[in-house]
Amino acid sequence: MTWPDSPPTQPPAQPPTAPATPTTAQSEVPETSRTTVPAGVTTTARPRKARTIIGIVLLFLAGVSATFGVASFWTERAILDENTWVATSKAIVNNPQVQDDVAHAIATQIVTVVGVDDLVGGILPGPLSAFSGTVTDKVTDLIALATVQVVKTDAFVSVWETAVRATHDEFVHAVDGSNRFVSIDSKGLSLDLGSSLSEINKQLDQRGIHVLDKVDLSSINVKIQLVDAPGLERIRTWVRVLRVGSIVFPAVAVIGAIAGLLIARRRSFAVIAGAIGALLGAGIVTLIASSGRDRAIEHIAGGVLGVSSAGVIVDEVMSGLDSALIVACAVAAVVLVVGLVAAIVSSRSTPSAPNDVAAPSA
């Protein structure tokens, strides 16, 4: 079957074109989004910021712990170290108030050993014997005046140092709870100052007081109670707390510092936070020491250590603590400056965010 011839088909004058506008819109939107809001900027910036914040917190806590560790270590050393204890004791015995307390304590023991009260009571006739106590007090004061002149000499300070060194081991054992009281008896910490009696007798002779001329000085056991037993028990508790603190706080500081530096993306900020934490820790320690001064004096006041004398000990320990805190603050200040410089240099050398994200990928 034959179909009729159809007219020849003419090719179109121009090839058909697709609508331009929709295609252009579809192609431009993704391109614009890629150039202005790169994928992943929000998802990566937040973890970096969170890591920096965590690092800052860890370094801050490390700085506080470091200062507490320095304070704990130094204070424990001041209490238990023999050379530090002897140096502190020298400063104590050179204090005028302590000199008066020690002299009066020695004079009281001399009067008791010699039996001045009984002698005066036997000499005074009848009703006048009731005044023996007053006379004894006057004799005690005279002996104390002579004794204080001896206490102020370098020879007595040497005797004091020898007595402190002799009892230091006993003191450490007593504080540790690892030994019975020896030089530290059931009444507390005592110093044997019997070797100073010969110098005291010379001073008494010069003042016309001859109560020791016929007395065997070697038979007189002159012991000065430095700290009473309750005060010693409190010192033992303090030492235990300080010993734990001198181990725990440095460990926390080291671990916190290492972890903070590893986690933080902006390490300069974390270092600054650590320095600020150390400075704040020094302030907290100073506040605690100042507010607890009176309580510490009250706790160790006993024996020859009255409130004034106990205050000398506490102030000596605190003055050394202040020196340690000043050193810690100086180190923290240096670290703070280094951190600030590093932060400034880092901010200037790091390219700005728009330049980093505006460059389109090929």
C-alpha positions as CSV (number, residue, x, y, z in Angstrom):
1,M,0.0,0.0,0.0
2,T,1.4,3.3,-1.0
3,W,1.0,6.5,1.1
4,P,0.8,9.7,-0.7
5,D,3.9,11.8,-0.7
6,S,4.0,14.2,2.2
7,P,5.6,17.6,1.9
8,P,9.3,17.7,2.7
9,T,10.0,18.7,6.3
10,Q,12.0,21.8,6.7
11,P,14.6,22.0,9.5
12,P,13.8,24.8,12.1
13,A,15.5,28.0,11.5
14,Q,16.9,28.0,15.0
15,P,17.4,25.1,17.4
16,P,15.0,25.1,20.3
17,T,16.3,26.7,23.4
18,A,15.4,25.8,27.0
19,P,14.1,28.5,29.2
20,A,17.0,30.4,30.6
21,T,15.6,31.9,33.7
22,P,14.8,28.7,35.7
23,T,18.1,27.1,34.8
24,T,20.0,30.2,35.8
25,A,18.2,30.3,39.2
26,Q,18.9,26.7,39.9
27,S,22.6,27.0,39.1
28,E,23.1,30.3,41.0
29,V,21.6,29.4,44.3
30,P,24.1,26.6,45.1
31,E,27.0,28.7,43.9
32,T,26.0,31.6,46.1
33,S,25.6,29.3,49.1
34,R,29.0,27.9,48.6
35,T,30.6,31.3,48.4
36,T,28.9,33.0,51.3
37,V,28.1,30.3,53.9
38,P,30.6,27.5,53.5
39,A,29.5,24.1,54.7
40,G,30.9,23.1,58.0
41,V,31.8,26.6,59.4
42,T,29.1,26.3,62.2
43,T,29.8,22.7,63.0
44,T,33.6,23.2,63.4
45,A,33.6,26.6,65.2
46,R,31.4,25.5,68.1
47,P,33.6,22.5,69.1
48,R,36.7,24.7,68.9
49,K,35.0,27.3,71.2
50,A,33.9,24.6,73.6
51,R,37.3,23.1,73.8
52,T,38.9,26.5,74.5
53,I,36.4,27.1,77.4
54,I,37.1,23.7,78.9
55,G,40.9,24.4,78.6
56,I,40.5,27.8,80.3
57,V,38.5,26.2,83.2
58,L,41.1,23.5,83.7
59,L,44.1,25.9,83.6
60,F,42.3,28.2,86.0
61,L,41.7,25.4,88.5
62,A,45.3,24.3,88.0
63,G,46.6,27.8,88.9
64,V,44.5,27.9,92.1
65,S,45.7,24.4,93.0
66,A,49.3,25.3,92.4
67,T,49.2,28.2,94.8
68,F,47.5,26.0,97.4
69,G,50.2,23.4,96.9
70,V,53.0,25.9,97.5
71,A,51.3,27.2,100.6
72,S,50.8,23.7,102.0
73,F,54.3,22.5,101.2
74,W,56.0,25.6,102.7
75,T,53.9,25.6,105.9
76,E,54.5,21.9,106.5
77,R,58.2,22.4,105.9
78,A,58.3,25.3,108.3
79,I,56.8,23.2,111.0
80,L,58.7,20.0,110.5
81,D,62.1,21.0,109.0
82,E,64.8,21.2,111.7
83,N,66.7,24.2,110.3
84,T,63.5,26.1,109.6
85,W,62.2,25.3,113.1
86,V,65.5,26.4,114.7
87,A,65.6,29.6,112.7
88,T,62.0,30.3,113.7
89,S,62.9,29.5,117.4
90,K,65.8,31.9,117.2
91,A,63.4,34.6,116.0
92,I,61.0,33.7,118.8
93,V,63.6,33.9,121.6
94,N,64.9,37.2,120.3
95,N,61.4,38.7,120.8
96,P,61.3,40.9,124.0
97,Q,57.9,39.4,125.0
98,V,59.2,35.9,124.8
99,Q,62.3,36.8,126.6
100,D,60.2,38.1,129.5
101,D,58.1,35.0,129.5
102,V,61.1,32.6,129.5
103,A,62.9,34.6,132.2
104,H,59.8,34.5,134.5
105,A,59.3,30.8,133.9
106,I,62.9,30.0,134.8
107,A,62.7,32.3,137.8
108,T,59.6,30.5,139.0
109,Q,61.3,27.1,138.8
110,I,64.4,28.4,140.6
111,V,62.2,29.8,143.5
112,T,60.3,26.5,143.6
113,V,63.5,24.3,143.7
114,V,65.3,26.4,146.2
115,G,62.2,26.6,148.4
116,V,62.2,30.4,148.9
117,D,58.6,30.4,150.1
118,D,59.5,28.0,152.9
119,L,62.6,29.9,153.8
120,V,60.8,33.2,154.0
121,G,57.9,31.7,156.0
122,G,60.4,30.3,158.5
123,I,62.2,33.6,158.9
124,L,59.3,35.9,159.3
125,P,57.9,35.7,162.9
126,G,54.3,35.0,163.8
127,P,51.7,37.0,161.9
128,L,54.3,38.2,159.4
129,S,54.6,34.7,157.9
130,A,51.4,35.4,156.1
131,F,53.3,37.8,153.9
132,S,55.7,35.1,152.7
133,G,53.8,34.8,149.5
134,T,54.3,38.5,148.7
135,V,58.0,38.3,149.6
136,T,58.3,35.2,147.4
137,D,56.7,37.1,144.5
138,K,59.2,39.9,145.0
139,V,62.1,37.5,145.0
140,T,60.8,35.9,141.9
141,D,60.6,39.2,140.1
142,L,64.2,40.0,141.2
143,I,65.4,36.7,139.8
144,A,63.4,37.2,136.6
145,L,65.1,40.6,136.1
146,A,68.5,39.0,136.4
147,T,67.4,36.0,134.2
148,V,66.1,38.2,131.4
149,Q,69.6,39.7,131.0
150,V,70.9,36.2,130.5
151,V,68.1,35.4,128.0
152,K,69.1,38.3,125.9
153,T,72.7,37.1,125.4
154,D,74.0,35.1,122.4
155,A,75.1,32.4,124.8
156,F,71.5,31.8,125.9
157,V,70.4,31.8,122.3
158,S,72.9,29.1,121.6
159,V,71.6,27.1,124.5
160,W,68.1,27.6,123.2
161,E,69.1,26.4,119.7
162,T,70.8,23.3,121.2
163,A,67.6,22.5,123.2
164,V,65.4,22.9,120.1
165,R,67.6,20.6,118.0
166,A,67.7,18.1,120.8
167,T,63.9,18.0,120.9
168,H,63.2,18.3,117.2
169,D,63.2,14.6,116.4
170,E,60.9,14.0,119.4
171,F,58.7,16.7,118.2
172,V,58.5,15.2,114.7
173,H,57.7,11.8,116.1
174,A,55.1,13.2,118.3
175,V,53.5,15.1,115.5
176,D,53.6,12.0,113.3
177,G,52.2,9.9,116.1
178,S,55.0,7.4,115.7
179,N,56.6,7.7,119.1
180,R,55.8,8.2,122.7
181,F,56.5,11.6,124.4
182,V,60.1,11.9,125.6
183,S,61.4,15.4,125.6
184,I,57.8,16.1,124.7
185,D,56.2,14.7,127.8
186,S,52.5,14.4,128.6
187,K,52.3,18.1,129.2
188,G,53.6,19.1,125.8
189,L,56.8,20.3,124.2
190,S,59.5,21.3,126.7
191,L,63.0,22.6,126.2
192,D,65.8,21.7,128.7
193,L,67.6,25.0,129.5
194,G,69.5,23.7,132.6
195,S,72.9,24.7,131.1
196,S,71.9,28.4,131.3
197,L,71.8,28.3,135.1
198,S,75.5,29.1,135.6
199,E,75.1,32.4,133.7
200,I,71.9,33.2,135.6
201,N,73.7,32.6,138.9
202,K,76.4,35.1,137.9
203,Q,73.8,37.7,137.2
204,L,72.2,37.0,140.5
205,D,75.5,37.4,142.4
206,Q,76.1,40.8,140.7
207,R,72.8,41.9,142.1
208,G,73.5,40.6,145.6
209,I,71.1,37.7,145.3
210,H,72.8,34.5,146.5
211,V,70.0,32.0,146.5
212,L,71.9,29.7,144.1
213,D,75.3,29.9,145.7
214,K,74.8,26.8,147.9
215,V,72.7,24.9,145.4
216,D,73.9,22.1,143.1
217,L,73.0,23.6,139.8
218,S,73.2,20.3,138.0
219,S,70.4,19.0,140.3
220,I,68.0,21.7,139.0
221,N,66.0,20.5,136.0
222,V,64.9,23.6,134.2
223,K,62.4,22.8,131.5
224,I,60.5,25.4,129.6
225,Q,57.2,24.2,128.2
226,L,57.0,25.6,124.7
227,V,53.7,24.1,123.5
228,D,51.2,22.4,125.8
229,A,49.7,19.0,124.9
230,P,46.4,20.2,123.5
231,G,48.3,22.7,121.3
232,L,50.6,19.9,120.1
233,E,47.6,17.7,119.2
234,R,46.2,20.6,117.1
235,I,49.6,21.0,115.4
236,R,49.5,17.3,114.6
237,T,46.2,17.7,112.9
238,W,47.4,20.7,110.9
239,V,50.5,18.8,109.7
240,R,48.3,15.9,108.5
241,V,46.1,18.3,106.5
242,L,49.1,20.2,105.1
243,R,50.8,16.9,104.2
244,V,47.8,15.8,102.2
245,G,47.5,19.2,100.6
246,S,51.2,19.3,99.6
247,I,50.6,16.1,97.6
248,V,47.0,16.5,96.3
249,F,47.1,20.2,95.1
250,P,50.3,19.9,93.0
251,A,49.0,16.7,91.4
252,V,45.7,18.4,90.5
253,A,47.7,21.4,89.2
254,V,49.9,19.3,86.9
255,I,47.0,17.1,85.6
256,G,44.8,20.2,85.1
257,A,47.5,22.1,83.3
258,I,48.4,19.3,80.9
259,A,44.8,18.4,80.2
260,G,43.9,22.1,79.7
261,L,46.8,22.7,77.2
262,L,45.9,19.6,75.2
263,I,42.2,20.4,75.0
264,A,42.2,24.2,74.5
265,R,42.4,25.4,70.9
266,R,43.4,28.9,72.0
267,R,46.2,27.9,74.4
268,S,47.2,31.5,75.1
269,F,43.8,32.2,76.7
270,A,44.1,29.0,78.8
271,V,47.6,30.2,80.0
272,I,46.2,33.6,81.0
273,A,43.4,31.8,82.9
274,G,46.0,29.7,84.7
275,A,47.9,32.8,85.8
276,I,44.7,34.5,87.0
277,G,43.9,31.4,89.0
278,A,47.3,31.4,90.7
279,L,46.9,35.0,91.7
280,L,43.4,34.4,93.0
281,G,44.6,31.4,94.9
282,A,47.3,33.5,96.6
283,G,44.6,36.0,97.6
284,I,42.4,33.2,99.1
285,V,45.4,31.7,101.0
286,T,46.2,35.2,102.4
287,L,42.6,35.7,103.4
288,I,42.5,32.3,105.2
289,A,45.8,32.9,107.0
290,S,44.7,36.4,108.1
291,S,41.3,35.3,109.3
292,G,42.7,32.2,111.1
293,R,45.6,34.0,112.8
294,D,43.9,34.6,116.1
295,R,42.4,31.1,116.3
296,A,45.8,29.6,115.6
297,I,47.4,31.7,118.4
298,E,44.7,30.6,120.8
299,H,45.2,26.9,119.9
300,I,48.9,26.8,120.6
301,A,49.0,29.2,123.5
302,G,50.2,27.3,126.5
303,G,53.2,26.7,128.8
304,V,55.6,29.6,128.4
305,L,53.8,30.5,125.2
306,G,51.2,33.0,126.3
307,V,49.1,34.8,123.7
308,S,51.9,37.2,122.9
309,S,54.5,34.5,122.5
310,A,52.3,32.2,120.5
311,G,51.6,35.2,118.3
312,V,55.3,35.4,117.5
313,I,55.3,31.8,116.3
314,V,52.3,32.3,114.1
315,D,53.6,35.6,112.7
316,E,56.9,34.0,111.9
317,V,55.3,31.1,110.0
318,M,53.0,33.6,108.2
319,S,55.8,35.9,107.3
320,G,57.5,33.0,105.6
321,L,54.3,32.0,103.9
322,D,53.9,35.6,102.7
323,S,57.3,35.3,101.1
324,A,56.4,32.1,99.4
325,L,53.1,33.6,98.1
326,I,55.0,36.6,96.8
327,V,57.2,34.3,94.7
328,A,54.2,32.4,93.5
329,C,52.5,35.7,92.5
330,A,55.7,36.9,90.7
331,V,55.8,33.7,88.7
332,A,52.0,34.0,87.9
333,A,52.5,37.6,86.8
334,V,55.3,36.5,84.3
335,V,53.1,33.7,83.0
336,L,50.2,36.2,82.6
337,V,52.4,38.6,80.6
338,V,53.6,35.7,78.4
339,G,50.0,34.6,77.8
340,L,48.9,38.1,76.9
341,V,51.8,38.6,74.5
342,A,51.1,35.2,72.9
343,A,47.4,36.1,72.5
344,I,48.2,39.4,70.8
345,V,50.7,37.8,68.4
346,S,48.3,35.0,67.6
347,S,45.4,37.4,66.9
348,R,47.6,39.4,64.5
349,S,49.1,36.4,62.7
350,T,45.8,34.5,62.2
351,P,44.0,35.3,58.9
352,S,40.6,36.9,59.3
353,A,37.5,34.7,59.0
354,P,36.0,36.4,55.9
355,N,39.2,35.8,53.9
356,D,39.2,32.2,55.0
357,V,35.6,31.4,54.0
358,A,35.1,33.6,51.0
359,A,37.5,31.9,48.7
360,P,35.5,29.6,46.4
361,S,36.7,26.1,45.7
362,A,37.8,25.3,42.2
